């Protein structure tokens, strides 16, 4: 996806450190196919909008030029 949003079901969030800076790998599947391919979005923790993320949450990932810039927890 070049620019836009993608809805998903959160599978897990894995913190990681690159040269001392913390990022999160957000693993999610498509809402239409929750058992399908797992996608990964690497974002900074401050780019998460809403309450803390838990596996099974419905999320929206916003992309600009193919780069995930924001993850928002959606209400069920």
CHARMM internal coordinates of N, CA and C (Angstrom, degrees):
IC EDIT
DIST 1 N 1 CA 1.4491
DIST 1 CA 1 C 1.5166
ANGL 1 N 1 CA 1 C 108.41
DIST 1 C 2 N 1.2928
ANGL 1 CA 1 C 2 N 116.33
DIHE 1 N 1 CA 1 C 2 N 129.04
DIST 2 N 2 CA 1.4518
ANGL 1 C 2 N 2 CA 120.11
DIHE 1 CA 1 C 2 N 2 CA -178.96
DIST 2 CA 2 C 1.5350
ANGL 2 N 2 CA 2 C 110.83
DIHE 1 C 2 N 2 CA 2 C -80.73
DIST 2 C 3 N 1.3188
ANGL 2 CA 2 C 3 N 117.25
DIHE 2 N 2 CA 2 C 3 N -60.45
DIST 3 N 3 CA 1.4583
ANGL 2 C 3 N 3 CA 121.81
DIHE 2 CA 2 C 3 N 3 CA 177.77
DIST 3 CA 3 C 1.5227
ANGL 3 N 3 CA 3 C 108.31
DIHE 2 C 3 N 3 CA 3 C -140.17
DIST 3 C 4 N 1.3331
ANGL 3 CA 3 C 4 N 116.80
DIHE 3 N 3 CA 3 C 4 N 134.35
DIST 4 N 4 CA 1.4559
ANGL 3 C 4 N 4 CA 120.86
DIHE 3 CA 3 C 4 N 4 CA 179.69
DIST 4 CA 4 C 1.5124
ANGL 4 N 4 CA 4 C 110.95
DIHE 3 C 4 N 4 CA 4 C 146.27
DIST 4 C 5 N 1.3299
ANGL 4 CA 4 C 5 N 115.31
DIHE 4 N 4 CA 4 C 5 N -160.47
DIST 5 N 5 CA 1.4586
ANGL 4 C 5 N 5 CA 120.38
DIHE 4 CA 4 C 5 N 5 CA -179.02
DIST 5 CA 5 C 1.5182
ANGL 5 N 5 CA 5 C 110.37
DIHE 4 C 5 N 5 CA 5 C -127.97
DIST 5 C 6 N 1.3257
ANGL 5 CA 5 C 6 N 114.91
DIHE 5 N 5 CA 5 C 6 N 158.28
DIST 6 N 6 CA 1.4602
ANGL 5 C 6 N 6 CA 121.89
DIHE 5 CA 5 C 6 N 6 CA 177.46
DIST 6 CA 6 C 1.5221
ANGL 6 N 6 CA 6 C 107.48
DIHE 5 C 6 N 6 CA 6 C -137.09
DIST 6 C 7 N 1.3372
ANGL 6 CA 6 C 7 N 116.13
DIHE 6 N 6 CA 6 C 7 N 129.62
DIST 7 N 7 CA 1.4661
ANGL 6 C 7 N 7 CA 121.91
DIHE 6 CA 6 C 7 N 7 CA 176.33
DIST 7 CA 7 C 1.5229
ANGL 7 N 7 CA 7 C 108.32
DIHE 6 C 7 N 7 CA 7 C -86.06
DIST 7 C 8 N 1.3240
ANGL 7 CA 7 C 8 N 116.41
DIHE 7 N 7 CA 7 C 8 N 145.82
DIST 8 N 8 CA 1.4486
ANGL 7 C 8 N 8 CA 119.52
DIHE 7 CA 7 C 8 N 8 CA -179.89
DIST 8 CA 8 C 1.5158
ANGL 8 N 8 CA 8 C 113.16
DIHE 7 C 8 N 8 CA 8 C -156.33
DIST 8 C 9 N 1.3191
ANGL 8 CA 8 C 9 N 114.83
DIHE 8 N 8 CA 8 C 9 N 171.91
DIST 9 N 9 CA 1.4540
ANGL 8 C 9 N 9 CA 123.72
DIHE 8 CA 8 C 9 N 9 CA 174.36
DIST 9 CA 9 C 1.5323
ANGL 9 N 9 CA 9 C 106.72
DIHE 8 C 9 N 9 CA 9 C -110.90
DIST 9 C 10 N 1.3282
ANGL 9 CA 9 C 10 N 116.56
DIHE 9 N 9 CA 9 C 10 N 121.41
DIST 10 N 10 CA 1.4599
ANGL 9 C 10 N 10 CA 121.20
DIHE 9 CA 9 C 10 N 10 CA -177.01
DIST 10 CA 10 C 1.5263
ANGL 10 N 10 CA 10 C 110.82
DIHE 9 C 10 N 10 CA 10 C -68.87
DIST 10 C 11 N 1.3119
ANGL 10 CA 10 C 11 N 116.05
DIHE 10 N 10 CA 10 C 11 N 130.85
DIST 11 N 11 CA 1.4656
ANGL 10 C 11 N 11 CA 122.13
DIHE 10 CA 10 C 11 N 11 CA 175.65
DIST 11 CA 11 C 1.5257
ANGL 11 N 11 CA 11 C 111.08
DIHE 10 C 11 N 11 CA 11 C -99.13
DIST 11 C 12 N 1.3502
ANGL 11 CA 11 C 12 N 116.55
DIHE 11 N 11 CA 11 C 12 N -47.45
DIST 12 N 12 CA 1.4691
ANGL 11 C 12 N 12 CA 120.04
DIHE 11 CA 11 C 12 N 12 CA 177.13
DIST 12 CA 12 C 1.5152
ANGL 12 N 12 CA 12 C 110.09
DIHE 11 C 12 N 12 CA 12 C -166.06
DIST 12 C 13 N 1.3260
ANGL 12 CA 12 C 13 N 115.16
DIHE 12 N 12 CA 12 C 13 N 160.71
DIST 13 N 13 CA 1.4594
ANGL 12 C 13 N 13 CA 122.76
DIHE 12 CA 12 C 13 N 13 CA 174.32
DIST 13 CA 13 C 1.5203
ANGL 13 N 13 CA 13 C 106.57
DIHE 12 C 13 N 13 CA 13 C -122.20
DIST 13 C 14 N 1.3269
ANGL 13 CA 13 C 14 N 116.51
DIHE 13 N 13 CA 13 C 14 N 126.65
DIST 14 N 14 CA 1.4584
ANGL 13 C 14 N 14 CA 121.66
DIHE 13 CA 13 C 14 N 14 CA -178.20
DIST 14 CA 14 C 1.5196
ANGL 14 N 14 CA 14 C 109.41
DIHE 13 C 14 N 14 CA 14 C -121.44
DIST 14 C 15 N 1.3491
ANGL 14 CA 14 C 15 N 117.41
DIHE 14 N 14 CA 14 C 15 N 111.97
DIST 15 N 15 CA 1.4669
ANGL 14 C 15 N 15 CA 118.72
DIHE 14 CA 14 C 15 N 15 CA 176.49
DIST 15 CA 15 C 1.5256
ANGL 15 N 15 CA 15 C 110.69
DIHE 14 C 15 N 15 CA 15 C -69.93
DIST 15 C 16 N 1.3178
ANGL 15 CA 15 C 16 N 115.73
DIHE 15 N 15 CA 15 C 16 N 148.67
DIST 16 N 16 CA 1.4568
ANGL 15 C 16 N 16 CA 120.00
DIHE 15 CA 15 C 16 N 16 CA 176.99
DIST 16 CA 16 C 1.5214
ANGL 16 N 16 CA 16 C 108.81
DIHE 15 C 16 N 16 CA 16 C -147.98
DIST 16 C 17 N 1.2979
ANGL 16 CA 16 C 17 N 116.52
DIHE 16 N 16 CA 16 C 17 N 155.52
DIST 17 N 17 CA 1.4496
ANGL 16 C 17 N 17 CA 121.94
DIHE 16 CA 16 C 17 N 17 CA -178.84
DIST 17 CA 17 C 1.5219
ANGL 17 N 17 CA 17 C 109.09
DIHE 16 C 17 N 17 CA 17 C -119.16
DIST 17 C 18 N 1.3270
ANGL 17 CA 17 C 18 N 114.73
DIHE 17 N 17 CA 17 C 18 N 127.82
DIST 18 N 18 CA 1.4611
ANGL 17 C 18 N 18 CA 120.88
DIHE 17 CA 17 C 18 N 18 CA 174.94
DIST 18 CA 18 C 1.5187
ANGL 18 N 18 CA 18 C 106.47
DIHE 17 C 18 N 18 CA 18 C -120.67
DIST 18 C 19 N 1.3303
ANGL 18 CA 18 C 19 N 116.17
DIHE 18 N 18 CA 18 C 19 N 110.16
DIST 19 N 19 CA 1.4678
ANGL 18 C 19 N 19 CA 122.36
DIHE 18 CA 18 C 19 N 19 CA -177.66
DIST 19 CA 19 C 1.5315
ANGL 19 N 19 CA 19 C 111.50
DIHE 18 C 19 N 19 CA 19 C 54.28
DIST 19 C 20 N 1.3338
ANGL 19 CA 19 C 20 N 116.01
DIHE 19 N 19 CA 19 C 20 N 37.81
DIST 20 N 20 CA 1.4553
ANGL 19 C 20 N 20 CA 121.19
DIHE 19 CA 19 C 20 N 20 CA 176.02
DIST 20 CA 20 C 1.5184
ANGL 20 N 20 CA 20 C 115.37
DIHE 19 C 20 N 20 CA 20 C 86.19
DIST 20 C 21 N 1.3235
ANGL 20 CA 20 C 21 N 118.12
DIHE 20 N 20 CA 20 C 21 N -4.61
DIST 21 N 21 CA 1.4623
ANGL 20 C 21 N 21 CA 120.86
DIHE 20 CA 20 C 21 N 21 CA 177.95
DIST 21 CA 21 C 1.5283
ANGL 21 N 21 CA 21 C 108.96
DIHE 20 C 21 N 21 CA 21 C -100.06
DIST 21 C 22 N 1.3328
ANGL 21 CA 21 C 22 N 116.02
DIHE 21 N 21 CA 21 C 22 N 127.16
DIST 22 N 22 CA 1.4600
ANGL 21 C 22 N 22 CA 121.51
DIHE 21 CA 21 C 22 N 22 CA -176.74
DIST 22 CA 22 C 1.5264
ANGL 22 N 22 CA 22 C 110.46
DIHE 21 C 22 N 22 CA 22 C -81.72
DIST 22 C 23 N 1.3115
ANGL 22 CA 22 C 23 N 115.58
DIHE 22 N 22 CA 22 C 23 N 132.75
DIST 23 N 23 CA 1.4591
ANGL 22 C 23 N 23 CA 124.14
DIHE 22 CA 22 C 23 N 23 CA 171.07
DIST 23 CA 23 C 1.5154
ANGL 23 N 23 CA 23 C 107.08
DIHE 22 C 23 N 23 CA 23 C -129.04
DIST 23 C 24 N 1.3140
ANGL 23 CA 23 C 24 N 116.60
DIHE 23 N 23 CA 23 C 24 N 164.18
DIST 24 N 24 CA 1.4591
ANGL 23 C 24 N 24 CA 121.66
DIHE 23 CA 23 C 24 N 24 CA 175.63
DIST 24 CA 24 C 1.5165
ANGL 24 N 24 CA 24 C 109.06
DIHE 23 C 24 N 24 CA 24 C -118.13
DIST 24 C 25 N 1.3302
ANGL 24 CA 24 C 25 N 116.10
DIHE 24 N 24 CA 24 C 25 N 135.26
DIST 25 N 25 CA 1.4554
ANGL 24 C 25 N 25 CA 121.65
DIHE 24 CA 24 C 25 N 25 CA 168.24
DIST 25 CA 25 C 1.5228
ANGL 25 N 25 CA 25 C 105.83
DIHE 24 C 25 N 25 CA 25 C -94.77
DIST 25 C 26 N 1.3315
ANGL 25 CA 25 C 26 N 116.48
DIHE 25 N 25 CA 25 C 26 N 116.22
DIST 26 N 26 CA 1.4600
ANGL 25 C 26 N 26 CA 122.76
DIHE 25 CA 25 C 26 N 26 CA -178.99
DIST 26 CA 26 C 1.5229
ANGL 26 N 26 CA 26 C 107.06
DIHE 25 C 26 N 26 CA 26 C -101.24
DIST 26 C 27 N 1.3228
ANGL 26 CA 26 C 27 N 116.50
DIHE 26 N 26 CA 26 C 27 N 114.05
DIST 27 N 27 CA 1.4656
ANGL 26 C 27 N 27 CA 122.69
DIHE 26 CA 26 C 27 N 27 CA -179.12
DIST 27 CA 27 C 1.5274
ANGL 27 N 27 CA 27 C 108.16
DIHE 26 C 27 N 27 CA 27 C -97.54
DIST 27 C 28 N 1.3403
ANGL 27 CA 27 C 28 N 116.50
DIHE 27 N 27 CA 27 C 28 N 128.12
DIST 28 N 28 CA 1.4602
ANGL 27 C 28 N 28 CA 119.86
DIHE 27 CA 27 C 28 N 28 CA -178.10
DIST 28 CA 28 C 1.5210
ANGL 28 N 28 CA 28 C 110.76
DIHE 27 C 28 N 28 CA 28 C -149.57
DIST 28 C 29 N 1.3360
ANGL 28 CA 28 C 29 N 115.24
DIHE 28 N 28 CA 28 C 29 N 159.96
DIST 29 N 29 CA 1.4599
ANGL 28 C 29 N 29 CA 122.02
DIHE 28 CA 28 C 29 N 29 CA 175.63
DIST 29 CA 29 C 1.5212
ANGL 29 N 29 CA 29 C 108.59
DIHE 28 C 29 N 29 CA 29 C -117.97
DIST 29 C 30 N 1.3119
ANGL 29 CA 29 C 30 N 115.93
DIHE 29 N 29 CA 29 C 30 N 166.37
DIST 30 N 30 CA 1.4572
ANGL 29 C 30 N 30 CA 122.13
DIHE 29 CA 29 C 30 N 30 CA 179.83
DIST 30 CA 30 C 1.5315
ANGL 30 N 30 CA 30 C 109.99
DIHE 29 C 30 N 30 CA 30 C -70.34
DIST 30 C 31 N 1.3240
ANGL 30 CA 30 C 31 N 116.90
DIHE 30 N 30 CA 30 C 31 N 143.99
DIST 31 N 31 CA 1.4645
ANGL 30 C 31 N 31 CA 121.77
DIHE 30 CA 30 C 31 N 31 CA 179.93
DIST 31 CA 31 C 1.5226
ANGL 31 N 31 CA 31 C 110.91
DIHE 30 C 31 N 31 CA 31 C -61.43
DIST 31 C 32 N 1.3266
ANGL 31 CA 31 C 32 N 117.20
DIHE 31 N 31 CA 31 C 32 N -38.27
DIST 32 N 32 CA 1.4645
ANGL 31 C 32 N 32 CA 121.57
DIHE 31 CA 31 C 32 N 32 CA -178.30
DIST 32 CA 32 C 1.5254
ANGL 32 N 32 CA 32 C 111.57
DIHE 31 C 32 N 32 CA 32 C -70.57
DIST 32 C 33 N 1.3270
ANGL 32 CA 32 C 33 N 117.94
DIHE 32 N 32 CA 32 C 33 N -31.08
DIST 33 N 33 CA 1.4658
ANGL 32 C 33 N 33 CA 122.79
DIHE 32 CA 32 C 33 N 33 CA -178.31
DIST 33 CA 33 C 1.5268
ANGL 33 N 33 CA 33 C 109.88
DIHE 32 C 33 N 33 CA 33 C -131.04
DIST 33 C 34 N 1.3621
ANGL 33 CA 33 C 34 N 118.66
DIHE 33 N 33 CA 33 C 34 N 75.13
DIST 34 N 34 CA 1.4604
ANGL 33 C 34 N 34 CA 121.26
DIHE 33 CA 33 C 34 N 34 CA -174.62
DIST 34 CA 34 C 1.5327
ANGL 34 N 34 CA 34 C 114.68
DIHE 33 C 34 N 34 CA 34 C -63.95
DIST 34 C 35 N 1.3354
ANGL 34 CA 34 C 35 N 117.59
DIHE 34 N 34 CA 34 C 35 N -16.97
DIST 35 N 35 CA 1.4612
ANGL 34 C 35 N 35 CA 120.20
DIHE 34 CA 34 C 35 N 35 CA 178.07
DIST 35 CA 35 C 1.5279
ANGL 35 N 35 CA 35 C 111.83
DIHE 34 C 35 N 35 CA 35 C -102.22
DIST 35 C 36 N 1.3198
ANGL 35 CA 35 C 36 N 116.44
DIHE 35 N 35 CA 35 C 36 N 10.17
DIST 36 N 36 CA 1.4630
ANGL 35 C 36 N 36 CA 121.59
DIHE 35 CA 35 C 36 N 36 CA -176.82
DIST 36 CA 36 C 1.5166
ANGL 36 N 36 CA 36 C 113.01
DIHE 35 C 36 N 36 CA 36 C -86.23
DIST 36 C 37 N 1.3281
ANGL 36 CA 36 C 37 N 114.66
DIHE 36 N 36 CA 36 C 37 N -153.43
DIST 37 N 37 CA 1.4643
ANGL 36 C 37 N 37 CA 122.62
DIHE 36 CA 36 C 37 N 37 CA -176.57
DIST 37 CA 37 C 1.5244
ANGL 37 N 37 CA 37 C 111.07
DIHE 36 C 37 N 37 CA 37 C -59.68
DIST 37 C 38 N 1.3276
ANGL 37 CA 37 C 38 N 115.72
DIHE 37 N 37 CA 37 C 38 N 138.35
DIST 38 N 38 CA 1.4596
ANGL 37 C 38 N 38 CA 121.87
DIHE 37 CA 37 C 38 N 38 CA 177.47
DIST 38 CA 38 C 1.5238
ANGL 38 N 38 CA 38 C 108.52
DIHE 37 C 38 N 38 CA 38 C -92.32
DIST 38 C 39 N 1.3372
ANGL 38 CA 38 C 39 N 116.15
DIHE 38 N 38 CA 38 C 39 N 128.72
DIST 39 N 39 CA 1.4588
ANGL 38 C 39 N 39 CA 123.47
DIHE 38 CA 38 C 39 N 39 CA 177.71
DIST 39 CA 39 C 1.5231
ANGL 39 N 39 CA 39 C 108.38
DIHE 38 C 39 N 39 CA 39 C -103.78
DIST 39 C 40 N 1.3210
ANGL 39 CA 39 C 40 N 116.74
DIHE 39 N 39 CA 39 C 40 N 155.25
DIST 40 N 40 CA 1.4640
ANGL 39 C 40 N 40 CA 121.38
DIHE 39 CA 39 C 40 N 40 CA 179.64
DIST 40 CA 40 C 1.5295
ANGL 40 N 40 CA 40 C 108.84
DIHE 39 C 40 N 40 CA 40 C -128.40
DIST 40 C 41 N 1.3350
ANGL 40 CA 40 C 41 N 114.98
DIHE 40 N 40 CA 40 C 41 N 133.06
DIST 41 N 41 CA 1.4672
ANGL 40 C 41 N 41 CA 121.34
DIHE 40 CA 40 C 41 N 41 CA 174.10
DIST 41 CA 41 C 1.5195
ANGL 41 N 41 CA 41 C 107.21
DIHE 40 C 41 N 41 CA 41 C -122.09
DIST 41 C 42 N 1.3205
ANGL 41 CA 41 C 42 N 117.83
DIHE 41 N 41 CA 41 C 42 N 123.57
DIST 42 N 42 CA 1.4713
ANGL 41 C 42 N 42 CA 122.14
DIHE 41 CA 41 C 42 N 42 CA 177.49
DIST 42 CA 42 C 1.5274
ANGL 42 N 42 CA 42 C 108.17
DIHE 41 C 42 N 42 CA 42 C -96.70
DIST 42 C 43 N 1.3268
ANGL 42 CA 42 C 43 N 115.64
DIHE 42 N 42 CA 42 C 43 N 119.30
DIST 43 N 43 CA 1.4629
ANGL 42 C 43 N 43 CA 120.40
DIHE 42 CA 42 C 43 N 43 CA -177.04
DIST 43 CA 43 C 1.5217
ANGL 43 N 43 CA 43 C 110.08
DIHE 42 C 43 N 43 CA 43 C -137.58
DIST 43 C 44 N 1.3101
ANGL 43 CA 43 C 44 N 115.98
DIHE 43 N 43 CA 43 C 44 N 166.29
DIST 44 N 44 CA 1.4674
ANGL 43 C 44 N 44 CA 122.30
DIHE 43 CA 43 C 44 N 44 CA 173.13
DIST 44 CA 44 C 1.5222
ANGL 44 N 44 CA 44 C 107.66
DIHE 43 C 44 N 44 CA 44 C -82.76
DIST 44 C 45 N 1.3228
ANGL 44 CA 44 C 45 N 119.33
DIHE 44 N 44 CA 44 C 45 N 146.29
DIST 45 N 45 CA 1.4695
ANGL 44 C 45 N 45 CA 121.50
DIHE 44 CA 44 C 45 N 45 CA -178.67
DIST 45 CA 45 C 1.5235
ANGL 45 N 45 CA 45 C 113.74
DIHE 44 C 45 N 45 CA 45 C -55.01
DIST 45 C 46 N 1.3199
ANGL 45 CA 45 C 46 N 118.79
DIHE 45 N 45 CA 45 C 46 N -33.21
DIST 46 N 46 CA 1.4631
ANGL 45 C 46 N 46 CA 120.46
DIHE 45 CA 45 C 46 N 46 CA -179.76
DIST 46 CA 46 C 1.5285
ANGL 46 N 46 CA 46 C 113.02
DIHE 45 C 46 N 46 CA 46 C -72.44
DIST 46 C 47 N 1.3290
ANGL 46 CA 46 C 47 N 117.93
DIHE 46 N 46 CA 46 C 47 N -8.41
DIST 47 N 47 CA 1.4668
ANGL 46 C 47 N 47 CA 121.85
DIHE 46 CA 46 C 47 N 47 CA 177.76
DIST 47 CA 47 C 1.5225
ANGL 47 N 47 CA 47 C 112.09
DIHE 46 C 47 N 47 CA 47 C -86.86
DIST 47 C 48 N 1.3372
ANGL 47 CA 47 C 48 N 117.89
DIHE 47 N 47 CA 47 C 48 N 4.64
DIST 48 N 48 CA 1.4612
ANGL 47 C 48 N 48 CA 121.75
DIHE 47 CA 47 C 48 N 48 CA 176.63
DIST 48 CA 48 C 1.5278
ANGL 48 N 48 CA 48 C 107.95
DIHE 47 C 48 N 48 CA 48 C -92.71
DIST 48 C 49 N 1.3311
ANGL 48 CA 48 C 49 N 116.25
DIHE 48 N 48 CA 48 C 49 N 121.14
DIST 49 N 49 CA 1.4530
ANGL 48 C 49 N 49 CA 122.71
DIHE 48 CA 48 C 49 N 49 CA -178.62
DIST 49 CA 49 C 1.5287
ANGL 49 N 49 CA 49 C 108.62
DIHE 48 C 49 N 49 CA 49 C -102.65
DIST 49 C 50 N 1.3179
ANGL 49 CA 49 C 50 N 117.02
DIHE 49 N 49 CA 49 C 50 N 132.76
DIST 50 N 50 CA 1.4613
ANGL 49 C 50 N 50 CA 121.06
DIHE 49 CA 49 C 50 N 50 CA 179.57
DIST 50 CA 50 C 1.5125
ANGL 50 N 50 CA 50 C 110.04
DIHE 49 C 50 N 50 CA 50 C 104.84
DIST 50 C 51 N 1.3051
ANGL 50 CA 50 C 51 N 114.76
DIHE 50 N 50 CA 50 C 51 N -171.16
DIST 51 N 51 CA 1.4686
ANGL 50 C 51 N 51 CA 120.63
DIHE 50 CA 50 C 51 N 51 CA -179.70
DIST 51 CA 51 C 1.5147
ANGL 51 N 51 CA 51 C 110.42
DIHE 50 C 51 N 51 CA 51 C -68.01
DIST 51 C 52 N 1.3057
ANGL 51 CA 51 C 52 N 116.04
DIHE 51 N 51 CA 51 C 52 N 174.35
DIST 52 N 52 CA 1.4710
ANGL 51 C 52 N 52 CA 120.05
DIHE 51 CA 51 C 52 N 52 CA 179.82
DIST 52 CA 52 C 1.5268
ANGL 52 N 52 CA 52 C 110.19
DIHE 51 C 52 N 52 CA 52 C -58.28
DIST 52 C 53 N 1.3110
ANGL 52 CA 52 C 53 N 114.85
DIHE 52 N 52 CA 52 C 53 N 149.89
DIST 53 N 53 CA 1.4615
ANGL 52 C 53 N 53 CA 120.65
DIHE 52 CA 52 C 53 N 53 CA -178.68
DIST 53 CA 53 C 1.5211
ANGL 53 N 53 CA 53 C 110.98
DIHE 52 C 53 N 53 CA 53 C -87.29
DIST 53 C 54 N 1.3265
ANGL 53 CA 53 C 54 N 115.94
DIHE 53 N 53 CA 53 C 54 N 139.38
DIST 54 N 54 CA 1.4601
ANGL 53 C 54 N 54 CA 123.00
DIHE 53 CA 53 C 54 N 54 CA 176.90
DIST 54 CA 54 C 1.5251
ANGL 54 N 54 CA 54 C 108.35
DIHE 53 C 54 N 54 CA 54 C -129.01
DIST 54 C 55 N 1.3504
ANGL 54 CA 54 C 55 N 117.76
DIHE 54 N 54 CA 54 C 55 N 145.58
DIST 55 N 55 CA 1.4613
ANGL 54 C 55 N 55 CA 119.52
DIHE 54 CA 54 C 55 N 55 CA 176.38
DIST 55 CA 55 C 1.5253
ANGL 55 N 55 CA 55 C 110.47
DIHE 54 C 55 N 55 CA 55 C -54.21
DIST 55 C 56 N 1.3276
ANGL 55 CA 55 C 56 N 115.06
DIHE 55 N 55 CA 55 C 56 N 137.78
DIST 56 N 56 CA 1.4599
ANGL 55 C 56 N 56 CA 121.26
DIHE 55 CA 55 C 56 N 56 CA -178.39
DIST 56 CA 56 C 1.5197
ANGL 56 N 56 CA 56 C 113.00
DIHE 55 C 56 N 56 CA 56 C 96.68
DIST 56 C 57 N 1.3502
ANGL 56 CA 56 C 57 N 117.82
DIHE 56 N 56 CA 56 C 57 N -14.27
DIST 57 N 57 CA 1.4661
ANGL 56 C 57 N 57 CA 121.14
DIHE 56 CA 56 C 57 N 57 CA 178.13
DIST 57 CA 57 C 1.5223
ANGL 57 N 57 CA 57 C 110.13
DIHE 56 C 57 N 57 CA 57 C -65.65
DIST 57 C 58 N 1.3110
ANGL 57 CA 57 C 58 N 115.00
DIHE 57 N 57 CA 57 C 58 N 147.30
DIST 58 N 58 CA 1.4606
ANGL 57 C 58 N 58 CA 120.03
DIHE 57 CA 57 C 58 N 58 CA 172.05
DIST 58 CA 58 C 1.5262
ANGL 58 N 58 CA 58 C 106.81
DIHE 57 C 58 N 58 CA 58 C -86.96
DIST 58 C 59 N 1.3339
ANGL 58 CA 58 C 59 N 116.44
DIHE 58 N 58 CA 58 C 59 N 131.04
DIST 59 N 59 CA 1.4614
ANGL 58 C 59 N 59 CA 121.01
DIHE 58 CA 58 C 59 N 59 CA -176.78
DIST 59 CA 59 C 1.5246
ANGL 59 N 59 CA 59 C 110.38
DIHE 58 C 59 N 59 CA 59 C -128.86
DIST 59 C 60 N 1.3136
ANGL 59 CA 59 C 60 N 114.54
DIHE 59 N 59 CA 59 C 60 N 164.56
DIST 60 N 60 CA 1.4612
ANGL 59 C 60 N 60 CA 122.04
DIHE 59 CA 59 C 60 N 60 CA 172.15
DIST 60 CA 60 C 1.5171
ANGL 60 N 60 CA 60 C 107.40
DIHE 59 C 60 N 60 CA 60 C -127.25
DIST 60 C 61 N 1.3133
ANGL 60 CA 60 C 61 N 116.75
DIHE 60 N 60 CA 60 C 61 N 128.21
DIST 61 N 61 CA 1.4660
ANGL 60 C 61 N 61 CA 122.21
DIHE 60 CA 60 C 61 N 61 CA 179.50
DIST 61 CA 61 C 1.5246
ANGL 61 N 61 CA 61 C 107.86
DIHE 60 C 61 N 61 CA 61 C -109.01
DIST 61 C 62 N 1.3179
ANGL 61 CA 61 C 62 N 115.91
DIHE 61 N 61 CA 61 C 62 N 125.85
DIST 62 N 62 CA 1.4703
ANGL 61 C 62 N 62 CA 120.98
DIHE 61 CA 61 C 62 N 62 CA 179.04
DIST 62 CA 62 C 1.5212
ANGL 62 N 62 CA 62 C 109.32
DIHE 61 C 62 N 62 CA 62 C -100.02
DIST 62 C 63 N 1.3387
ANGL 62 CA 62 C 63 N 115.70
DIHE 62 N 62 CA 62 C 63 N 134.05
DIST 63 N 63 CA 1.4660
ANGL 62 C 63 N 63 CA 122.60
DIHE 62 CA 62 C 63 N 63 CA -178.38
DIST 63 CA 63 C 1.5225
ANGL 63 N 63 CA 63 C 110.32
DIHE 62 C 63 N 63 CA 63 C -118.46
DIST 63 C 64 N 1.3245
ANGL 63 CA 63 C 64 N 116.53
DIHE 63 N 63 CA 63 C 64 N 143.81
DIST 64 N 64 CA 1.4578
ANGL 63 C 64 N 64 CA 123.33
DIHE 63 CA 63 C 64 N 64 CA 169.86
DIST 64 CA 64 C 1.5196
ANGL 64 N 64 CA 64 C 106.55
DIHE 63 C 64 N 64 CA 64 C -132.45
DIST 64 C 65 N 1.3109
ANGL 64 CA 64 C 65 N 116.22
DIHE 64 N 64 CA 64 C 65 N 121.67
DIST 65 N 65 CA 1.4649
ANGL 64 C 65 N 65 CA 124.05
DIHE 64 CA 64 C 65 N 65 CA -177.86
DIST 65 CA 65 C 1.5367
ANGL 65 N 65 CA 65 C 110.13
DIHE 64 C 65 N 65 CA 65 C 51.88
DIST 65 C 66 N 1.3284
ANGL 65 CA 65 C 66 N 116.05
DIHE 65 N 65 CA 65 C 66 N 42.34
DIST 66 N 66 CA 1.4581
ANGL 65 C 66 N 66 CA 121.63
DIHE 65 CA 65 C 66 N 66 CA 175.81
DIST 66 CA 66 C 1.5113
ANGL 66 N 66 CA 66 C 115.65
DIHE 65 C 66 N 66 CA 66 C 78.67
DIST 66 C 67 N 1.3290
ANGL 66 CA 66 C 67 N 118.50
DIHE 66 N 66 CA 66 C 67 N 2.53
DIST 67 N 67 CA 1.4611
ANGL 66 C 67 N 67 CA 122.58
DIHE 66 CA 66 C 67 N 67 CA -178.27
DIST 67 CA 67 C 1.5280
ANGL 67 N 67 CA 67 C 109.34
DIHE 66 C 67 N 67 CA 67 C -109.40
DIST 67 C 68 N 1.3451
ANGL 67 CA 67 C 68 N 117.53
DIHE 67 N 67 CA 67 C 68 N 125.72
DIST 68 N 68 CA 1.4637
ANGL 67 C 68 N 68 CA 118.36
DIHE 67 CA 67 C 68 N 68 CA 177.20
DIST 68 CA 68 C 1.5248
ANGL 68 N 68 CA 68 C 110.29
DIHE 67 C 68 N 68 CA 68 C -68.19
DIST 68 C 69 N 1.3427
ANGL 68 CA 68 C 69 N 116.10
DIHE 68 N 68 CA 68 C 69 N 129.78
DIST 69 N 69 CA 1.4635
ANGL 68 C 69 N 69 CA 119.53
DIHE 68 CA 68 C 69 N 69 CA -177.61
DIST 69 CA 69 C 1.5206
ANGL 69 N 69 CA 69 C 113.10
DIHE 68 C 69 N 69 CA 69 C -117.27
DIST 69 C 70 N 1.3441
ANGL 69 CA 69 C 70 N 117.23
DIHE 69 N 69 CA 69 C 70 N -16.39
DIST 70 N 70 CA 1.4571
ANGL 69 C 70 N 70 CA 119.01
DIHE 69 CA 69 C 70 N 70 CA -176.44
DIST 70 CA 70 C 1.5185
ANGL 70 N 70 CA 70 C 109.76
DIHE 69 C 70 N 70 CA 70 C -158.45
DIST 70 C 71 N 1.3359
ANGL 70 CA 70 C 71 N 115.73
DIHE 70 N 70 CA 70 C 71 N 141.64
DIST 71 N 71 CA 1.4548
ANGL 70 C 71 N 71 CA 121.88
DIHE 70 CA 70 C 71 N 71 CA 173.98
DIST 71 CA 71 C 1.5320
ANGL 71 N 71 CA 71 C 107.17
DIHE 70 C 71 N 71 CA 71 C -123.28
DIST 71 C 72 N 1.3248
ANGL 71 CA 71 C 72 N 115.39
DIHE 71 N 71 CA 71 C 72 N 127.87
DIST 72 N 72 CA 1.4549
ANGL 71 C 72 N 72 CA 121.19
DIHE 71 CA 71 C 72 N 72 CA -179.21
DIST 72 CA 72 C 1.5192
ANGL 72 N 72 CA 72 C 109.81
DIHE 71 C 72 N 72 CA 72 C -119.03
DIST 72 C 73 N 1.3272
ANGL 72 CA 72 C 73 N 116.31
DIHE 72 N 72 CA 72 C 73 N 130.14
DIST 73 N 73 CA 1.4715
ANGL 72 C 73 N 73 CA 120.66
DIHE 72 CA 72 C 73 N 73 CA 175.06
DIST 73 CA 73 C 1.5170
ANGL 73 N 73 CA 73 C 107.10
DIHE 72 C 73 N 73 CA 73 C -75.64
DIST 73 C 74 N 1.3263
ANGL 73 CA 73 C 74 N 116.53
DIHE 73 N 73 CA 73 C 74 N 128.01
DIST 74 N 74 CA 1.4612
ANGL 73 C 74 N 74 CA 122.32
DIHE 73 CA 73 C 74 N 74 CA -178.13
DIST 74 CA 74 C 1.5177
ANGL 74 N 74 CA 74 C 109.66
DIHE 73 C 74 N 74 CA 74 C -101.85
DIST 74 C 75 N 1.3195
ANGL 74 CA 74 C 75 N 115.96
DIHE 74 N 74 CA 74 C 75 N 149.58
DIST 75 N 75 CA 1.4640
ANGL 74 C 75 N 75 CA 120.32
DIHE 74 CA 74 C 75 N 75 CA 174.26
DIST 75 CA 75 C 1.5108
ANGL 75 N 75 CA 75 C 108.77
DIHE 74 C 75 N 75 CA 75 C -73.36
DIST 75 C 76 N 1.3333
ANGL 75 CA 75 C 76 N 116.79
DIHE 75 N 75 CA 75 C 76 N 143.87
DIST 76 N 76 CA 1.4836
ANGL 75 C 76 N 76 CA 119.56
DIHE 75 CA 75 C 76 N 76 CA -178.27
DIST 76 CA 76 C 1.5080
ANGL 76 N 76 CA 76 C 113.41
DIHE 75 C 76 N 76 CA 76 C -62.75
END
COOR INIT
IC SEED 1 N 1 CA 1 C
IC BUILD
